[in-house]
Amino acid sequence: MALEHSVLDRYSEGAESRQPDLCCPVDYDASLLALLPQEIIEKDYGCGDPSRYVREGDTVLDLGSGSGKICYMAAQLVGEQGYVIGIDMNDDMLDLAKKYQVEMAEKLGSNRVEFVKGLIQDLAVDLAAVDEQLSKTPVSDADALLRLQTWQQTQAITSPLIKNNSIDLVVSNCVLNLVQDSDKTKMIDEIFRVIKPGGRVAISDIISDELVPDHLKADPTLWSGCISGALQEQKMLDAFVKAGFVAVAYDKWEAEPWQVVEAIEFRSVTITAIKPQDESCLDVGHAVIYRGPYSEVYDDEGHVYPRGQRIATCARSFDLMTSGVYKDDFIGITPAELKPAVNWCKPAGTIRPAGETKGASHTGMESVENCC
């Protein structure tokens, strides 16, 4: 709890006056910043620019939205059909973000940004509703505390703050490291819960090259400064894979560390990932060929793709490999006639005989002029 209070206090100070130690240098899109009030820009704290991953029409959730800078940048990119939700636990930061909501709605042409009070490790609990409940029924004894906890659990189930499978893109900018280590797994599971099947993650954060020792984690200044709560570089990726995400990758990696503490390097990265489609794995005859240059590769679901081999895939994996982030690495083969769908039962790495794909259509193939 002491670490959580240090975060609340430090970011409340950051809402009052700029705290340079809380952010890394980041090159943001100047055209998106031009619309924003200067106070929002000055009192934003981050280590990357996840707004780069926003698409038109997206419903975006920004974890730890702070001054609202990323939310207001994303709102310009999602367009009239999109929507942006910023979640933060700090009242001072929420007040700062909401201060300009009417002004920004006028500039954008519609009110497509919402700010809510909540914890990023428990996206179901509406902290504004908790505040209201406490004002009606203050906790004065153990019995009242138990009643509040029961009410809170019911609220999270019946009216979650962020609904299941409701978000196209989850972004955050240097806040995952502020969550207690004991809550980090729950936080990533919550991200998985709220994202739609096929939805994406783009999270800028600080990671460490080595495990952070306990005495650094216990330092409130290092923790609230986005340093000692950092996940180790491999464990960051592994945590998202374990939660069920695929195509988990470091899309950005700063070569120079932001800070070095006791020889441990802390640097800014951006991690991207995809939530798999929620559908059965059915075999209708597809295959993919891994182009190379490596002898073979594995995906996050344990499938193996030797270079140059026609590997049998289910329809779901085929769509991911040929239209998602893997598309530049694979050639997709769709047979001239799809066979009746059957539940997938082939072991990883099963080769699809060329005879089964004669006359197939191919995806991921660039046209070459003047061939031969």
C-alpha positions in Angstrom: 0.0 0.0 0.0 2.9 2.4 0.7 4.1 2.1 -2.9 0.6 2.7 -4.2 0.3 5.9 -2.1 3.7 7.0 -3.4 2.3 6.7 -6.9 -0.9 8.6 -6.1 1.0 11.4 -4.3 3.7 11.8 -7.0 1.2 11.9 -9.9 -1.0 14.4 -7.9 2.0 16.6 -7.8 2.5 16.0 -11.5 -1.1 17.3 -12.1 -0.2 20.4 -10.1 3.1 21.2 -11.7 5.3 19.5 -14.3 7.6 16.7 -13.0 10.4 16.2 -15.6 11.8 13.0 -13.9 8.6 11.1 -14.7 9.0 11.0 -18.5 11.4 9.9 -21.2 12.0 12.0 -24.4 9.4 10.9 -27.0 8.8 12.2 -30.5 5.0 12.6 -30.8 3.1 13.4 -34.0 3.2 17.2 -34.0 0.0 17.4 -36.1 -1.9 15.5 -33.4 -0.4 17.7 -30.6 -1.4 20.9 -32.4 -5.1 20.4 -31.3 -4.2 19.9 -27.6 -4.1 22.5 -24.8 -0.6 23.2 -23.7 -1.3 22.2 -20.1 -2.2 18.6 -21.1 1.0 18.3 -23.1 3.2 19.7 -20.3 1.7 17.5 -17.6 1.7 14.3 -19.5 4.2 11.6 -18.4 5.2 8.7 -20.6 8.0 6.8 -22.4 6.5 6.1 -25.8 3.7 6.9 -28.3 1.1 4.1 -28.5 -1.2 6.4 -30.4 0.8 5.3 -33.5 -1.2 2.0 -33.5 -4.7 3.5 -33.5 -6.9 2.8 -36.5 -10.0 4.6 -37.8 -13.1 3.2 -36.1 -11.3 1.7 -33.1 -12.7 1.6 -29.6 -9.5 2.4 -27.6 -8.8 2.0 -23.9 -5.9 4.0 -22.5 -4.6 2.5 -19.2 -3.5 5.2 -16.8 -4.6 8.0 -19.0 -3.2 10.8 -16.8 -3.6 14.2 -18.4 -5.5 12.7 -21.3 -2.9 13.4 -24.0 -2.8 10.0 -25.6 -6.7 9.8 -25.4 -7.1 13.2 -27.2 -4.5 12.2 -29.8 -6.2 8.8 -30.4 -9.6 10.6 -30.7 -8.3 12.4 -33.8 -7.3 9.0 -35.3 -10.4 6.9 -34.5 -12.7 9.4 -36.4 -16.4 9.8 -35.9 -17.1 6.1 -35.7 -14.5 5.5 -33.0 -14.4 6.0 -29.3 -11.7 6.5 -26.6 -11.9 5.6 -22.9 -9.2 6.8 -20.5 -9.0 5.1 -17.1 -7.0 6.4 -14.1 -7.2 6.1 -10.4 -5.9 9.6 -9.6 -8.6 12.2 -9.1 -6.2 15.1 -9.8 -5.2 13.6 -13.1 -8.8 12.8 -14.0 -9.8 16.4 -13.2 -7.0 17.7 -15.4 -8.1 15.5 -18.4 -11.8 16.4 -17.9 -11.0 20.1 -17.6 -10.6 20.3 -21.4 -13.3 17.7 -22.5 -15.8 20.2 -23.8 -13.2 22.2 -25.6 -11.8 19.1 -27.2 -15.2 17.8 -28.2 -15.8 21.1 -30.1 -12.4 20.8 -31.8 -13.1 17.1 -32.7 -16.6 17.7 -33.9 -18.1 15.2 -31.4 -17.6 14.0 -27.8 -15.8 10.8 -28.4 -13.6 10.7 -25.3 -14.6 9.4 -21.9 -12.6 9.4 -18.6 -13.4 6.9 -15.9 -12.0 6.2 -12.4 -10.6 2.7 -11.9 -7.6 0.5 -11.3 -5.8 -0.9 -14.4 -5.3 -4.2 -12.5 -9.1 -4.5 -12.0 -10.9 -3.0 -15.0 -14.3 -4.2 -13.7 -14.5 -2.1 -10.6 -15.9 1.4 -11.0 -14.1 3.5 -8.4 -16.4 6.4 -8.9 -19.3 4.2 -7.9 -17.3 3.0 -4.9 -16.7 6.6 -3.8 -20.5 7.2 -4.1 -21.3 4.0 -2.1 -18.8 5.1 0.6 -20.4 8.5 0.9 -23.8 6.8 1.4 -22.6 4.0 3.7 -19.2 4.9 5.3 -17.1 2.0 6.6 -16.9 2.2 10.3 -16.5 -1.4 11.3 -15.6 -4.9 10.0 -19.2 -5.7 9.2 -19.5 -2.6 7.0 -16.2 -3.4 5.3 -17.5 -6.9 4.4 -20.8 -5.4 3.1 -18.7 -3.0 0.9 -16.6 -5.8 -0.5 -19.7 -7.9 -1.3 -21.3 -4.9 -3.0 -18.1 -4.2 -5.0 -17.9 -7.9 -6.1 -21.5 -7.8 -7.3 -20.9 -4.5 -9.1 -17.9 -5.8 -10.9 -19.9 -8.8 -12.2 -23.2 -7.2 -13.0 -21.9 -3.8 -14.3 -18.2 -4.0 -15.0 -16.6 -0.7 -15.7 -15.0 -2.0 -18.9 -17.1 -4.8 -20.4 -15.8 -8.1 -21.7 -14.6 -8.2 -25.3 -15.5 -4.5 -25.9 -12.1 -2.9 -26.9 -10.3 -3.0 -30.2 -7.0 -1.6 -28.9 -5.6 -1.3 -25.4 -2.8 1.3 -25.1 -0.8 2.6 -22.1 2.1 4.8 -21.7 4.5 4.0 -18.9 2.0 2.8 -16.2 2.2 -1.0 -16.1 5.4 -0.8 -14.0 3.5 1.2 -11.4 1.3 -1.8 -10.5 2.4 -3.9 -7.6 4.2 -7.1 -8.6 1.5 -9.2 -7.0 -1.2 -7.6 -9.2 0.7 -7.6 -12.6 -0.6 -11.0 -13.7 -4.2 -10.0 -12.9 -3.6 -6.7 -14.8 -2.6 -8.5 -18.0 -5.4 -11.0 -17.6 -7.8 -8.0 -17.3 -6.4 -6.5 -20.5 -7.1 -9.9 -22.2 -10.6 -10.0 -20.9 -11.7 -6.6 -22.2 -10.1 -6.9 -25.7 -12.3 -8.2 -28.5 -11.2 -11.4 -30.2 -8.8 -10.1 -32.9 -8.1 -7.0 -30.9 -4.7 -5.5 -30.3 -2.3 -4.3 -27.6 0.2 -1.5 -27.9 1.9 -0.7 -24.6 4.8 1.6 -24.1 6.6 0.9 -20.8 9.9 0.6 -19.0 11.7 -2.7 -18.8 14.9 -3.9 -17.1 17.7 -6.0 -18.5 18.0 -7.8 -15.2 15.6 -8.7 -12.4 15.2 -5.8 -10.0 16.3 -6.7 -6.4 13.9 -6.2 -3.5 15.7 -3.3 -2.0 15.2 -1.3 -5.1 11.5 -2.3 -5.3 11.0 -1.1 -1.8 12.2 2.4 -2.7 9.1 4.6 -3.1 10.9 7.2 -5.2 12.3 4.6 -7.6 8.9 2.9 -7.8 6.8 6.0 -8.4 9.4 7.2 -10.8 8.6 4.2 -13.2 11.9 2.4 -12.5 11.9 -0.3 -9.8 8.5 -1.7 -10.8 9.7 -2.6 -14.3 9.4 -6.1 -15.5 12.5 -7.9 -16.8 12.7 -7.8 -20.6 11.9 -11.5 -21.2 9.3 -11.7 -18.4 7.4 -8.8 -20.0 6.8 -10.8 -23.2 6.2 -14.1 -21.4 3.5 -12.5 -19.3 1.5 -11.6 -22.3 2.0 -15.0 -23.9 0.9 -16.7 -20.7 -2.3 -14.6 -20.6 -3.3 -15.9 -24.1 -2.0 -13.3 -26.5 -0.3 -14.2 -29.8 2.1 -12.3 -32.0 3.7 -10.9 -28.9 6.6 -8.7 -29.9 8.8 -5.7 -29.0 7.9 -3.3 -31.8 10.1 -0.5 -30.3 13.3 -0.9 -28.3 15.4 2.0 -27.2 19.1 1.2 -27.6 20.1 3.7 -25.0 18.7 3.0 -21.5 16.6 5.8 -19.9 18.3 5.2 -16.5 20.9 2.9 -15.0 20.6 2.1 -11.4 23.1 -0.3 -9.7 24.2 -1.4 -13.2 20.7 -2.4 -14.1 19.6 -0.8 -17.4 16.0 0.5 -17.6 14.8 1.3 -21.1 11.7 2.3 -23.0 10.0 -0.3 -25.2 6.7 -0.7 -26.9 5.1 -4.2 -26.9 2.4 -5.3 -29.3 0.2 -8.4 -29.2 -3.1 -9.8 -30.6 -6.0 -11.6 -28.9 -6.8 -14.7 -30.9 -10.2 -15.0 -32.6 -12.6 -16.9 -30.4 -13.6 -19.6 -32.9 -13.0 -23.3 -33.4 -9.9 -24.6 -35.1 -11.3 -26.2 -38.2 -9.4 -27.9 -41.1 -10.7 -27.1 -44.5 -7.5 -27.6 -46.5 -5.3 -24.5 -46.0 -1.6 -24.4 -45.9 1.1 -21.8 -45.4 4.8 -21.6 -46.4 7.3 -19.8 -44.2 9.5 -17.8 -46.5 12.7 -17.8 -44.4 15.4 -16.7 -43.8 15.4 -18.8 -40.6 15.4 -22.6 -40.9 12.1 -22.7 -38.9 10.0 -20.6 -36.6 7.3 -21.2 -34.0 4.3 -19.1 -33.1 2.9 -18.4 -29.7 0.4 -21.4 -30.0 3.2 -23.9 -30.5 2.9 -24.4 -34.3 6.2 -25.0 -36.1 6.9 -23.7 -39.6 10.0 -25.1 -41.3 11.3 -22.9 -44.1 9.8 -23.7 -47.6 7.4 -26.4 -46.4 3.6 -26.4 -47.1 2.4 -26.6 -43.5 -1.2 -27.6 -42.9 -3.1 -25.0 -40.9 -6.6 -24.5 -39.6 -8.7 -21.7 -41.0 -8.2 -19.5 -38.0 -4.4 -19.8 -38.0 -4.4 -19.3 -41.8 -6.2 -15.9 -41.4 -3.8 -14.8 -38.7 -0.7 -15.8 -40.7 -1.8 -14.2 -44.0 -3.6 -11.0 -42.9 -2.1 -10.2 -39.5 1.4 -9.2 -38.4 2.9 -12.4 -39.8 1.7 -11.7 -43.4 5.1 -10.6 -44.7 6.7 -13.8 -43.6 4.2 -16.4 -45.0 2.7 -17.4 -48.3 -0.9 -18.5 -47.9 -2.3 -21.4 -50.0 -6.1 -21.9 -50.3 -7.1 -25.0 -52.3 -9.2 -24.6 -55.4 -11.9 -26.5 -53.5 -12.2 -26.3 -49.7 -12.9 -29.6 -48.1 -15.7 -30.2 -45.5 -14.7 -28.7 -42.2 -13.4 -31.1 -39.5 -12.0 -30.3 -36.1 -8.3 -29.8 -36.2 -6.4 -32.9 -35.0 -3.1 -32.8 -36.9 0.2 -32.4 -34.9 2.2 -29.2 -35.3 4.3 -29.2 -38.4 2.1 -31.5 -40.5 3.0 -31.1 -44.2 0.1 -30.5 -46.6 0.9 -32.6 -49.8 1.1 -30.5 -52.9 -1.5 -32.8 -54.5 -4.1 -31.4 -52.1 -3.5 -27.8 -53.1 -3.3 -28.0 -56.9 -4.9 -25.0 -58.6 -4.7 -23.1 -55.3 -4.9 -19.4 -54.9 -1.9 -17.8 -53.2 -1.8 -14.8 -50.8 1.2 -12.8 -49.7 2.7 -12.9 -53.2 3.9 -9.6 -54.7 3.4 -9.2 -58.4 6.7 -9.2 -60.4 6.8 -7.3 -63.7 8.8 -8.5 -66.7 9.3 -11.9 -65.0 11.5 -14.2 -67.2 
